[in-house]
Every structure is written in structure tokens, then in C-alpha cells.
Amino acid sequence: MLRATWRALSSLRAQAAAQSPGSALRSGGSASLPSARCGLQPPSLLHAARAYAVGKPDLGSKKNGAWEKELTLFHIPFLYLTAQHSQDDEPPPSTLIKEYKSIIPSMEKVDDVVKRILSLEMADQKEKLKIKQEQLMSKIAENPEDSRTLEARVVALTVRIRNYEEHMQKHRKDKAHKRHLLMSIDQRNKMLKLLRQTNYDVFERTCKELGVEYVLPPLHFHKVHRRFLAKKALCIRVFQEVQKLKKQKRDLKAAAMAAKKQNKQRVPENPSQAVPEMTKEN
């Protein structure tokens, strides 16, 4: 994305140089924008960023169509940072970044547009994860500044795991992130086990605040292979089929016995008793 932005800026500089050849000849050097000489962004990009922060296009300098074309040209990453995740511990987007709070003492007097640009809504994913980690640390750890304790490392791994899970929901075929996710989960399990052995009260508070359920591992762990699972499934299926056949045989045998009993009840035991009955009917 940064490369695309840099290419767009380079193309704008080339267009500006082509439109004003006289100034470039008078200067006797390569043509460049005044904002580029001072290390600033071009006015078009600043207008687009300010228009997005306000919530409407800058109609004073450009038309609506030109503003939309400019956004697609620069691929401004602000559009991808407005999505909010539905989590209970998600910080509000209006939260100001801690670094800017210390740099600018009187933030109340600053313009609303500047506040929005310096807020968490316009920040990158690294800043968001950092603020989430600080919020969880203030709930769990006694000293939030100490990042070497077990509970602090568990919090950091939990934030990283949740970030990996959100990424895997969007990109399900990313095997590298899946491997890092599984490694982080194993590492957190080891730290939780050690924390449970050393400080059980902190362990309970950490699991409660993070919403993590710790399950005790089995005493004897046997690694199950795919061939063993297939063989076991086949044996279970064969056993079920044999049981079905046995049940069918039992049902047929019971039906035959019932039919035999009915035939015995119909046929009389003494054949001489059947003759008077026939004469009476005649």
C-alpha cells in the first residue's frame, strides 16, 4: 500500500513538472512540488485525508467525482481502519494515542479533525494492539509497567492470539499465521501452568479477566496418528454392521418361531375330533 502511494506521488510530481516547464527551466534543476521539498505530503492528499476525517468530500477545491478518483488513486489506508470488532474489551475509536498526549499538552484546544487523525480510529494495527494490552494489564497486573512477569507475558500472548484469530477468519488458507497461532497457544499454556504452580490467586484472576478456561492436561498422553484413527473407525463400523446382521437374524428367528406357534394352534392334536365337526357342518 505504501508503494502504491509512493508511485502515485511520483506520478503527481511528474505531472506537475510537465504542466509547469517554465518554472523548472528557471530553477535550473529537477522540478518538484514545494511540499515535497519540505518533506510534506502534496496538497491533494492532504485535502483527501481532511475530507475523509470530516466525513464529506472537499467540494471547495475538487468535485465529488475527482475526490473519489483521488482516493482510489492513492489507496488511502484510512478506509480499512474504520471497521470495528465486536469485543467487550475493544477500546473506543475516539481514544487518543498515548504518545500524542504527552507531545501535545493542551489537546482540548485542538481542532476536532486533528483529534480524529490522532485518535485510535486512524491508527495502525500495532497501536491498537498496544492499547488493548495496556487496558488488560491495568486490570490484571499490580504494576502495569512491568512486562517481565508471567501474567504480563500471558496478556501479551492473549492479545497476539486474538489478533491471529481475527486474521485467520479472513484468510483461512494462511498457513504461516496458523502455525504462529498454534505456537502462541502452546506457549501460553506453558506459562499458565507455571503461573498456576507459583501464584494461584493471580492465575485465577488472569483467567477470569481474559476469559481463558484452563484445562488440565492428561497424565498419559499418546499421540494419535491418522492411520490409527482410520483403523479404529473401520473397526467400529464393522462392529456396528455385525450387530445389525445379528439383530436381523434374531428378528427372523423370532418371526419363524411365532409363525410355527400359530400353525400349531390351528392344527388339532387328535385327528378323530375333526370328523364330527365336519359332519355337523354338513
C-alpha positions as CSV (number, residue, x, y, z in Angstrom):
1,M,0.0,0.0,0.0
2,L,2.8,2.4,0.8
3,R,4.5,1.5,-2.5
4,A,1.3,2.3,-4.4
5,T,1.1,5.7,-2.5
6,W,4.7,6.4,-3.4
7,R,4.1,5.6,-7.0
8,A,1.0,7.9,-7.1
9,L,3.0,10.7,-5.5
10,S,5.8,10.2,-8.1
11,S,3.3,10.4,-10.9
12,L,1.8,13.6,-9.5
13,R,5.3,15.1,-9.3
14,A,5.9,14.2,-12.9
15,Q,2.6,15.7,-14.0
16,A,3.3,18.9,-12.0
17,A,6.7,19.1,-13.7
18,A,5.1,18.6,-17.2
19,Q,2.5,21.3,-16.5
20,S,5.0,23.9,-15.4
21,P,8.1,23.6,-17.6
22,G,8.9,27.3,-17.3
23,S,9.4,27.2,-13.6
24,A,11.6,24.1,-13.9
25,L,13.8,25.8,-16.5
26,R,14.1,29.0,-14.4
27,S,15.2,27.0,-11.4
28,G,17.7,25.1,-13.5
29,G,17.1,21.8,-11.8
30,S,14.6,18.9,-11.5
31,A,11.0,20.0,-11.0
32,S,9.4,19.1,-7.6
33,L,6.5,20.2,-5.6
34,P,7.1,22.7,-2.8
35,S,5.5,20.4,-0.3
36,A,7.9,17.6,-1.4
37,R,10.9,19.8,-0.8
38,C,9.8,20.4,2.8
39,G,9.1,16.7,3.4
40,L,5.3,17.2,3.5
41,Q,2.5,15.4,1.6
42,P,1.1,17.0,-1.5
43,P,-2.0,19.2,-1.1
44,S,-4.2,16.8,-2.9
45,L,-3.5,14.0,-0.5
46,L,-4.0,16.4,2.5
47,H,-7.3,17.6,1.1
48,A,-8.5,14.0,0.6
49,A,-7.4,13.0,4.2
50,R,-9.0,16.0,5.7
51,A,-12.2,15.4,3.7
52,Y,-12.4,11.8,4.9
53,A,-11.8,12.9,8.5
54,V,-14.6,15.5,8.3
55,G,-16.9,12.9,6.7
56,K,-17.6,14.6,3.4
57,P,-15.6,15.4,0.2
58,D,-13.8,18.7,-0.1
59,L,-16.2,20.3,-2.5
60,G,-14.4,23.7,-2.3
61,S,-11.3,22.5,-4.1
62,K,-12.5,19.4,-6.1
63,K,-15.7,17.9,-7.3
64,N,-17.2,14.8,-5.9
65,G,-16.0,12.6,-8.8
66,A,-12.5,13.9,-8.6
67,W,-12.3,13.3,-4.9
68,E,-13.4,9.7,-5.3
69,K,-10.9,9.2,-8.1
70,E,-8.2,10.6,-5.9
71,L,-9.0,8.1,-3.1
72,T,-8.8,5.2,-5.5
73,L,-5.5,6.5,-6.9
74,F,-3.7,6.8,-3.6
75,H,-5.3,3.7,-1.9
76,I,-5.5,5.6,1.4
77,P,-5.4,3.1,4.2
78,F,-7.9,5.1,6.3
79,L,-10.8,3.3,4.7
80,Y,-9.7,0.0,6.1
81,L,-9.3,1.3,9.7
82,T,-13.0,2.1,10.3
83,A,-14.1,-1.5,10.8
84,Q,-14.9,-2.1,14.5
85,H,-14.7,-5.6,16.0
86,S,-17.5,-6.6,18.4
87,Q,-15.5,-7.4,21.5
88,D,-16.1,-6.3,25.1
89,D,-12.5,-5.1,25.7
90,E,-12.4,-3.2,22.4
91,P,-11.2,0.4,23.1
92,P,-13.4,3.2,21.6
93,P,-12.2,4.7,18.3
94,S,-12.1,8.1,19.8
95,T,-9.3,7.2,22.2
96,L,-6.2,9.3,21.7
97,I,-2.8,7.7,21.3
98,K,-0.7,7.9,24.4
99,E,2.4,9.3,22.6
100,Y,0.4,12.3,21.2
101,K,-1.0,13.1,24.6
102,S,2.5,13.6,26.0
103,I,3.6,15.6,23.0
104,I,0.6,18.0,22.8
105,P,-0.2,19.2,26.3
106,S,-3.4,21.1,25.5
107,M,-5.4,18.6,23.5
108,E,-8.7,20.1,24.4
109,K,-8.0,23.2,22.3
110,V,-7.0,21.2,19.2
111,D,-9.4,21.0,16.2
112,D,-11.8,18.0,16.0
113,V,-10.3,17.0,12.7
114,V,-6.8,16.8,14.3
115,K,-8.1,14.9,17.2
116,R,-9.7,12.4,14.9
117,I,-6.5,12.0,12.9
118,L,-4.5,11.4,16.2
119,S,-7.1,9.1,17.6
120,L,-7.2,5.3,17.5
121,E,-9.6,5.3,14.5
122,M,-6.7,6.5,12.2
123,A,-4.0,4.4,14.0
124,D,-2.4,1.2,12.6
125,Q,-2.9,-2.3,14.0
126,K,0.2,-2.1,16.1
127,E,-1.1,0.9,18.1
128,K,-4.4,-0.8,18.6
129,L,-2.8,-4.0,20.0
130,K,-0.6,-1.9,22.2
131,I,-3.7,-0.1,23.7
132,K,-5.5,-3.4,24.2
133,Q,-2.6,-4.8,26.0
134,E,-2.3,-1.8,28.3
135,Q,-6.0,-2.0,29.2
136,L,-5.8,-5.7,30.1
137,M,-2.6,-5.1,32.0
138,S,-4.3,-2.4,34.2
139,K,-7.0,-4.9,35.1
140,I,-4.7,-7.9,35.9
141,A,-1.2,-6.8,36.9
142,E,-0.4,-4.8,40.1
143,N,2.3,-2.9,38.2
144,P,1.2,-2.4,34.6
145,E,4.6,-1.0,33.6
146,D,6.4,-4.3,34.4
147,S,6.3,-6.5,31.3
148,R,8.5,-9.3,32.7
149,T,6.0,-11.0,35.0
150,L,4.2,-14.2,34.0
151,E,0.8,-12.5,33.9
152,A,2.1,-9.7,31.7
153,R,3.5,-12.2,29.2
154,V,0.2,-14.2,29.3
155,V,-1.7,-10.9,28.5
156,A,0.7,-10.1,25.6
157,L,0.3,-13.6,24.2
158,T,-3.5,-13.4,24.5
159,V,-3.7,-10.2,22.6
160,R,-1.5,-11.7,19.9
161,I,-3.6,-14.8,19.7
162,R,-6.8,-12.8,19.3
163,N,-5.2,-10.9,16.5
164,Y,-4.1,-14.1,14.8
165,E,-7.7,-15.4,15.2
166,E,-9.2,-12.4,13.5
167,H,-6.6,-12.7,10.7
168,M,-7.4,-16.4,10.2
169,Q,-11.1,-15.7,10.0
170,K,-10.4,-13.5,6.9
171,H,-7.6,-15.6,5.4
172,R,-8.3,-19.2,6.2
173,K,-5.5,-20.6,3.9
174,D,-2.7,-18.6,5.6
175,K,-0.6,-21.5,6.9
176,A,2.2,-19.3,8.4
177,H,-0.2,-17.4,10.7
178,K,-1.9,-20.7,11.6
179,R,1.5,-22.1,12.7
180,H,2.2,-18.9,14.7
181,L,-1.2,-19.1,16.3
182,L,-0.7,-22.7,17.5
183,M,2.8,-21.9,18.8
184,S,1.5,-18.9,20.7
185,I,-1.3,-21.1,22.2
186,D,1.2,-23.7,23.3
187,Q,3.5,-21.1,24.8
188,R,0.6,-19.5,26.7
189,N,-0.4,-22.9,28.1
190,K,3.1,-23.5,29.5
191,M,3.1,-20.0,31.1
192,L,-0.4,-20.6,32.6
193,K,0.8,-23.9,34.0
194,L,3.8,-22.3,35.6
195,L,1.7,-19.4,37.0
196,R,-0.8,-21.9,38.4
197,Q,2.0,-23.6,40.3
198,T,3.6,-20.4,41.6
199,N,0.7,-18.0,42.3
200,Y,-2.7,-19.5,42.2
201,D,-4.6,-16.3,43.0
202,V,-3.1,-14.3,40.2
203,F,-3.7,-17.3,37.9
204,E,-7.4,-17.3,38.8
205,R,-7.7,-13.5,38.3
206,T,-5.8,-13.7,35.0
207,C,-8.0,-16.5,33.6
208,K,-11.2,-14.7,34.7
209,E,-10.3,-11.3,33.2
210,L,-9.0,-12.8,29.9
211,G,-11.9,-15.3,29.6
212,V,-9.5,-18.2,29.3
213,E,-10.5,-21.7,30.5
214,Y,-7.5,-23.7,31.7
215,V,-8.0,-27.5,31.2
216,L,-5.6,-29.9,33.0
217,P,-3.6,-32.0,30.6
218,P,-4.0,-35.8,30.7
219,L,-1.5,-37.8,32.8
220,H,-0.7,-40.2,29.9
221,F,-0.7,-38.6,26.5
222,H,-0.5,-40.8,23.5
223,K,-0.1,-39.2,20.1
224,V,-2.8,-40.4,17.8
225,H,-1.9,-41.0,14.2
226,R,-4.1,-40.8,11.2
227,R,-3.7,-44.5,10.3
228,F,-4.7,-45.5,13.9
229,L,-7.8,-43.3,13.6
230,A,-8.8,-44.7,10.3
231,K,-8.3,-48.3,11.6
232,K,-10.4,-47.6,14.7
233,A,-13.2,-46.0,12.6
234,L,-13.2,-49.1,10.3
235,C,-13.4,-51.5,13.3
236,I,-16.3,-49.5,14.8
237,R,-18.1,-49.6,11.5
238,V,-17.6,-53.3,11.1
239,F,-18.8,-54.0,14.7
240,Q,-21.9,-51.9,14.0
241,E,-22.6,-53.8,10.8
242,V,-22.2,-57.2,12.5
243,Q,-24.5,-56.1,15.3
244,K,-27.1,-55.1,12.7
245,L,-26.8,-58.6,11.0
246,K,-27.2,-60.4,14.3
247,K,-30.3,-58.3,15.1
248,Q,-31.8,-59.2,11.8
249,K,-31.1,-62.9,12.3
250,R,-32.7,-62.7,15.8
251,D,-35.8,-61.0,14.4
252,L,-36.2,-63.6,11.6
253,K,-35.8,-66.4,14.1
254,A,-38.4,-64.8,16.4
255,A,-40.8,-64.4,13.5
256,A,-40.3,-68.0,12.4
257,M,-41.0,-69.2,16.0
258,A,-44.1,-67.1,16.2
259,A,-45.4,-68.4,12.9
260,K,-44.7,-72.0,14.0
261,K,-46.7,-71.5,17.2
262,Q,-49.7,-70.1,15.3
263,N,-49.7,-73.2,12.9
264,K,-49.6,-75.5,15.9
265,Q,-52.6,-73.7,17.5
266,R,-54.6,-74.1,14.2
267,V,-53.9,-77.9,13.8
268,P,-55.8,-80.1,16.4
269,E,-53.9,-82.6,18.4
270,N,-56.4,-85.6,17.9
271,P,-57.4,-86.2,14.2
272,S,-60.6,-88.1,15.3
273,Q,-62.1,-85.0,16.8
274,A,-62.1,-83.3,13.4
275,V,-64.6,-85.8,11.8
276,P,-67.6,-85.0,14.0
277,E,-67.1,-81.3,13.4
278,M,-67.2,-81.8,9.7
279,T,-70.4,-83.9,9.9
280,K,-72.1,-81.3,12.0
281,E,-71.3,-78.6,9.4
282,N,-72.8,-80.8,6.6
